[in-house]
Amino acid sequence: MNPQKSTLYRYAELLADCTRARLTGTRGADEIYTLQILDCLPSLEFLPEKGRVIDVGSGGGLPGIVWAVYRPDLSVTLLDSVNKKCMAVREIIDALGISNAEIICARSEDYAKTHREIFDMAGARALSSAGVTAELLSPLVKIGGRVLTFKGEKVNDEISAVNGKWNMLGLSEPALKFYGGDDSSRCVVTWEKVKKCPAMFPRRVGVAGTKFFWE
């Protein structure tokens, strides 16, 4: 096992032992490592050559901690709105000795108002549908950067629902990279940030998930 994977297995153990907050739905270090942490590795190839990245709705730190472990040259922000989770993940980061990651406890809509278009990539693993995720992440990313999310069997339906209106967020059409074998529906979805996100985004907290921007 290489040094990064050794660190990530220790991370799985810390997640399994955490009592401060429920950080993952998977129980046991082996399952967390195999089903949750290793599942983040396909996103590594999409990280920028340098700069700042943000993991939105980070929860227990996925995929942000994986990014920080494999890319110590990047500045990684982990954003979540649940204070107990943020405190627990901060303790885990300290225990792992990770120095290039910070925890911010805030809603993404509020954080984007004061940190607009400053990141080279924004990603999310289990935030919302593709369209809603794109709306929440695009305001955080600079032109030339990238938006990323993980998806499964509903990916085509979620993308079709937006009717190609990604340019309303300053984004390109999405690109899908499937992983996990021929029968797998798991994929990494990426968008390029091709122009500024309109000032109307982000909308106030909760609106993105109830009044879709493309309708």
PABASE-449330 format. One record per residue: residue number from 1; x, y, z of N, C-alpha, C in turn. Coordinates in steps of 0.02 Angstrom, whole numbers. Layout:
# residues N
 resi    nc1    nc2    nc3   cac1   cac2   cac3    cc1    cc2    cc3
  NUM      X      Y      Z      X      Y      Z      X      Y      Z
...
//
This chain:
# residues 215
 resi    nc1    nc2    nc3   cac1   cac2   cac3    cc1    cc2    cc3
    1     42    -60      0      0      0      0     44     62      0
    2     32    109    -48     74    169    -51     58    216      7
    3    101    266     19     92    310     77     24    346     77
    4      1    367     18    -63    401     15   -120    355     36
    5   -119    293     10   -172    246     28   -168    226    101
    6   -108    224    129   -102    210    201   -134    265    242
    7   -122    327    221   -154    384    255   -229    380    249
    8   -253    362    189   -325    359    178   -357    302    217
    9   -320    247    227   -349    194    268   -354    217    341
   10   -304    253    364   -309    282    431   -368    330    435
   11   -379    367    383   -438    411    378   -502    370    385
   12   -506    313    352   -565    269    357   -575    246    429
   13   -521    230    463   -526    209    533   -553    265    576
   14   -529    325    564   -553    383    603   -627    397    590
   15   -648    391    527   -719    399    512   -761    346    547
   16   -737    284    547   -774    230    579   -779    239    654
   17   -728    269    684   -726    277    757   -758    342    781
   18   -777    386    735   -801    451    754   -867    446    792
   19   -871    478    849   -932    479    889   -963    549    893
   20   -925    599    871   -950    668    875  -1009    679    828
   21  -1006    649    767  -1059    659    717  -1059    598    671
   22  -1117    585    641  -1122    531    590  -1096    559    524
   23  -1037    535    504  -1002    564    447  -1010    524    383
   24  -1031    462    389  -1040    420    329  -1093    367    344
   25  -1130    347    292  -1180    296    301  -1151    226    302
   26  -1088    219    284  -1054    155    283  -1020    142    350
   27  -1027     81    376   -998     65    440   -938     20    432
   28   -887     31    474   -828    -10    473   -775     19    427
   29   -712     18    450   -658     50    413   -648     19    344
   30   -652    -48    340   -641    -81    275   -693    -59    224
   31   -756    -57    245   -810    -37    198   -803     36    180
   32   -789     78    228   -780    149    214   -723    160    164
   33   -669    125    176   -611    132    131   -627    108     61
   34   -659     51     55   -672     21    -10   -729     56    -47
   35   -784     69    -13   -844     95    -46   -847    171    -50
   36   -815    205     -4   -820    277     -3   -755    312    -25
   37   -701    295      8   -638    331     -5   -608    314    -73
   38   -601    249    -88   -573    231   -153   -617    254   -211
   39   -681    261   -198   -727    285   -250   -712    356   -272
   40   -675    393   -230   -658    462   -248   -597    467   -294
   41   -558    414   -299   -495    418   -337   -504    437   -411
   42   -558    417   -445   -565    436   -515   -568    511   -527
   43   -581    550   -475   -584    623   -483   -515    656   -484
   44   -464    619   -463   -398    649   -456   -372    677   -522
   45   -386    644   -577   -359    666   -642   -387    733   -664
   46   -442    755   -634   -473    818   -654   -451    878   -612
   47   -410    865   -561   -386    920   -519   -341    966   -560
   48   -341   1031   -544   -299   1078   -581   -225   1068   -567
   49   -184   1095   -610   -112   1089   -601    -88   1125   -538
   50   -123   1179   -520   -106   1217   -460   -168   1257   -439
   51   -164   1286   -379   -217   1332   -358   -260   1306   -301
   52   -324   1326   -304   -371   1314   -249   -430   1273   -273
   53   -449   1224   -233   -508   1184   -248   -554   1183   -187
   54   -617   1171   -199   -666   1169   -144   -712   1109   -153
   55   -724   1075    -97   -770   1018    -93   -833   1043    -58
   56   -888   1048    -94   -950   1078    -68   -996   1023    -42
   57  -1023   1034     19  -1063    983     50  -1019    924     70
   58   -962    939     99   -908    890    109   -927    834    157
   59   -971    847    205   -991    795    252   -932    769    292
   60   -915    707    282   -859    677    317   -791    691    284
   61   -791    733    233   -727    753    202   -713    722    135
   62   -765    695    103   -757    663     38   -789    704    -18
   63   -752    719    -70   -685    694    -88   -627    739    -66
   64   -641    792    -29   -590    842    -15   -528    816     19
   65   -536    772     69   -477    746    103   -435    702     56
   66   -468    664     13   -431    625    -37   -390    671    -82
   67   -420    726   -103   -383    774   -144   -323    801   -106
   68   -333    819    -44   -280    850     -4   -222    801      7
   69   -238    737     17   -186    687     29   -145    674    -34
   70   -178    669    -91   -142    654   -153   -110    715   -185
   71   -136    775   -168   -110    836   -199    -93    888   -145
   72    -39    877   -108    -20    924    -55     -1    992    -82
   73      8    998   -148     24   1063   -178    -37   1106   -188
   74    -97   1078   -181   -159   1116   -189   -184   1141   -121
   75   -220   1196   -122   -256   1221    -64   -327   1195    -68
   76   -348   1156    -19   -413   1123    -21   -459   1150     33
   77   -517   1174     13   -568   1197     60   -625   1146     63
   78   -643   1126    123   -699   1081    134   -757   1121    164
   79   -811   1125    128   -868   1167    148   -927   1124    167
   80   -954   1136    226  -1015   1101    248  -1053   1147    295
   81  -1118   1138    298  -1160   1183    339  -1176   1155    408
   82  -1156   1092    422  -1172   1061    486  -1112   1067    533
   83  -1120   1105    586  -1064   1121    630  -1032   1059    661
   84  -1073   1011    683  -1045    951    714  -1000    913    666
   85  -1021    910    603   -979    876    552   -914    914    541
   86   -919    980    537   -859   1020    526   -809   1011    583
   87   -833   1010    644   -789   1002    702   -756    933    701
   88   -795    881    683   -768    814    681   -715    806    626
   89   -730    834    568   -682    829    512   -619    868    527
   90   -626    924    561   -567    963    580   -521    921    625
   91   -550    884    671   -510    841    715   -476    786    674
   92   -511    758    625   -482    706    583   -423    733    542
   93   -431    792    513   -377    822    475   -316    834    519
   94   -327    858    579   -271    868    625   -237    802    642
   95   -278    750    653   -249    685    671   -208    655    614
   96   -229    669    552   -192    643    494   -132    686    476
   97   -126    745    506    -70    789    491    -75    823    424
   98   -136    833    400   -146    866    335   -143    942    345
   99    -98    974    307    -86   1046    317   -114   1089    262
  100   -139   1059    208   -162   1099    151   -237   1100    143
  101   -273   1084    198   -346   1084    195   -374   1127    252
  102   -428   1163    236   -463   1202    287   -537   1184    286
  103   -570   1189    344   -640   1174    352   -678   1239    360
  104   -730   1249    320   -773   1308    325   -844   1283    338
  105   -875   1308    391   -944   1289    407   -991   1345    383
  106  -1024   1333    326  -1068   1383    297  -1110   1351    242
  107  -1166   1383    224  -1203   1362    166  -1168   1387    104
  108  -1168   1346     51  -1131   1365     -9  -1158   1429    -40
  109  -1224   1440    -35  -1253   1501    -64  -1225   1564    -29
  110  -1216   1560     37  -1189   1617     74  -1114   1625     62
  111  -1079   1569     62  -1006   1572     53   -988   1600    -15
  112  -1027   1582    -67  -1011   1605   -134  -1019   1681   -142
  113  -1059   1712    -99  -1068   1784   -104  -1004   1822    -86
  114   -964   1793    -43   -902   1826    -21   -839   1794    -49
  115   -847   1738    -84   -789   1703   -113   -806   1684   -185
  116   -827   1734   -222   -854   1722   -289   -798   1711   -340
  117   -804   1657   -377   -760   1642   -434   -686   1649   -417
  118   -666   1615   -362   -596   1617   -342   -563   1548   -345
  119   -602   1496   -355   -574   1428   -354   -560   1402   -424
  120   -509   1360   -428   -492   1329   -492   -535   1268   -507
  121   -564   1239   -455   -612   1185   -463   -657   1182   -403
  122   -721   1169   -414   -768   1154   -361   -799   1086   -374
  123   -802   1044   -323   -829    977   -332   -877    959   -276
  124   -918    909   -289   -964    883   -239   -977    810   -254
  125   -984    771   -201   -993    699   -211  -1066    677   -205
  126  -1102    704   -158  -1171    681   -147  -1214    741   -126
  127  -1214    792   -168  -1246    855   -150  -1318    858   -172
  128  -1330    851   -237  -1398    856   -264  -1396    831   -336
  129  -1450    845   -373  -1451    827   -444  -1397    865   -482
  130  -1382    843   -542  -1329    875   -582  -1343    949   -593
  131  -1406    966   -609  -1422   1036   -623  -1416   1079   -561
  132  -1441   1056   -505  -1438   1095   -443  -1365   1101   -420
  133  -1328   1046   -425  -1257   1049   -406  -1219   1099   -448
  134  -1232   1100   -513  -1198   1148   -557  -1214   1220   -538
  135  -1277   1233   -519  -1295   1301   -499  -1258   1322   -436
  136  -1252   1276   -388  -1220   1293   -325  -1144   1300   -331
  137  -1114   1264   -378  -1042   1264   -383  -1014   1316   -431
  138  -1051   1331   -485  -1024   1376   -535  -1004   1445   -508
  139  -1043   1475   -462  -1024   1541   -438   -957   1542   -401
  140   -933   1484   -380   -870   1481   -343   -808   1475   -388
  141   -818   1459   -452   -762   1440   -496   -744   1497   -544
  142   -680   1508   -551   -655   1560   -597   -661   1536   -669
  143   -662   1583   -716   -662   1566   -787   -599   1525   -803
  144   -608   1471   -840   -553   1425   -854   -548   1368   -804
  145   -589   1372   -751   -590   1319   -701   -639   1264   -719
  146   -656   1225   -669   -696   1165   -682   -744   1152   -624
  147   -803   1127   -641   -852   1102   -593   -855   1026   -601
  148   -859    990   -544   -857    917   -546   -907    888   -497
  149   -938    833   -516   -979    795   -470   -977    721   -488
  150   -998    680   -440  -1003    608   -450  -1076    589   -461
  151  -1089    544   -506  -1157    524   -521  -1162    449   -533
  152  -1225    424   -533  -1237    354   -544  -1289    343   -598
  153  -1335    297   -587  -1379    274   -639  -1429    327   -664
  154  -1440    380   -625  -1487    432   -646  -1454    489   -685
  155  -1390    482   -700  -1353    538   -729  -1383    564   -794
  156  -1402    519   -839  -1429    541   -903  -1495    578   -895
  157  -1537    555   -851  -1601    589   -838  -1589    658   -809
  158  -1542    664   -763  -1528    728   -731  -1500    778   -781
  159  -1456    755   -825  -1427    799   -875  -1479    819   -927
  160  -1520    772   -949  -1571    787   -999  -1622    838   -973
  161  -1636    836   -908  -1685    881   -879  -1666    954   -887
  162  -1602    969   -892  -1579   1038   -895  -1587   1067   -966
  163  -1599   1025  -1015  -1612   1047  -1084  -1555   1088  -1113
  164  -1494   1070  -1095  -1436   1103  -1124  -1425   1175  -1103
  165  -1456   1196  -1048  -1452   1267  -1028  -1395   1282   -980
  166  -1342   1244   -985  -1284   1253   -941  -1252   1321   -950
  167  -1258   1349  -1011  -1227   1415  -1024  -1257   1469   -981
  168  -1317   1458   -954  -1347   1507   -909  -1306   1515   -845
  169  -1264   1465   -830  -1221   1467   -772  -1148   1483   -790
  170  -1135   1495   -855  -1067   1506   -877  -1029   1442   -888
  171  -1065   1386   -896  -1032   1321   -901  -1039   1291   -971
  172   -992   1247   -987   -995   1208  -1049  -1046   1152  -1042
  173  -1055   1115  -1096  -1093   1053  -1091  -1054   1004  -1046
  174  -1088    961  -1009  -1053    914   -965  -1017    858  -1003
  175   -963    835   -974   -927    776   -999   -931    722   -946
  176   -941    660   -968   -949    604   -922   -891    555   -931
  177   -861    534   -875   -811    481   -877   -833    426   -830
  178   -851    369   -859   -875    313   -819   -816    273   -791
  179   -827    243   -733   -775    203   -701   -808    145   -663
  180   -768     96   -644   -793     41   -605   -811    -21   -644
  181   -794    -22   -709   -808    -81   -749   -862    -71   -800
  182   -869   -119   -845   -915   -112   -901   -988   -106   -880
  183  -1006   -137   -825  -1075   -137   -802  -1090    -82   -752
  184  -1042    -40   -738  -1050     12   -688  -1084     74   -717
  185  -1127    105   -678  -1159    168   -697  -1126    227   -663
  186  -1073    214   -624  -1039    268   -589   -998    310   -637
  187  -1000    375   -628   -962    419   -672   -944    484   -638
  188   -892    515   -663   -873    583   -643   -899    629   -698
  189   -937    680   -679   -964    729   -726   -926    794   -716
  190   -902    823   -771   -865    886   -767   -893    937   -817
  191   -889   1000   -796   -906   1056   -839   -847   1104   -838
  192   -833   1136   -894   -783   1189   -896   -818   1256   -884
  193   -784   1300   -847   -811   1367   -835   -787   1412   -892
  194   -834   1428   -937   -815   1463   -999   -829   1538   -998
  195   -870   1560   -951   -883   1631   -944   -908   1645   -874
  196   -913   1708   -857   -935   1726   -789  -1005   1700   -775
  197  -1015   1679   -714  -1081   1659   -692  -1122   1722   -679
  198  -1183   1727   -705  -1224   1787   -695  -1232   1805   -622
  199  -1239   1870   -609  -1242   1895   -541  -1302   1870   -502
  200  -1354   1847   -537  -1413   1822   -501  -1398   1757   -463
  201  -1343   1723   -480  -1323   1663   -444  -1264   1679   -398
  202  -1263   1653   -338  -1310   1605   -310  -1375   1639   -286
  203  -1429   1604   -296  -1492   1628   -267  -1493   1613   -192
  204  -1543   1636   -157  -1544   1628    -84  -1547   1554    -66
  205  -1530   1540     -4  -1526   1471     21  -1591   1433      8
  206  -1584   1375    -22  -1641   1330    -33  -1677   1338    -99
  207  -1666   1392   -135  -1703   1404   -196  -1682   1357   -252
  208  -1618   1344   -257  -1592   1303   -313  -1627   1235   -317
  209  -1643   1207   -260  -1673   1141   -259  -1749   1139   -268
  210  -1780   1198   -270  -1853   1200   -276  -1877   1237   -338
  211  -1839   1287   -360  -1855   1324   -421  -1796   1317   -468
  212  -1799   1269   -513  -1742   1252   -554  -1726   1308   -604
  213  -1662   1323   -611  -1642   1379   -654  -1660   1368   -727
  214  -1667   1306   -747  -1679   1291   -818  -1753   1290   -837
  215  -1796   1300   -790  -1868   1296   -805  -1899   1366   -813
//
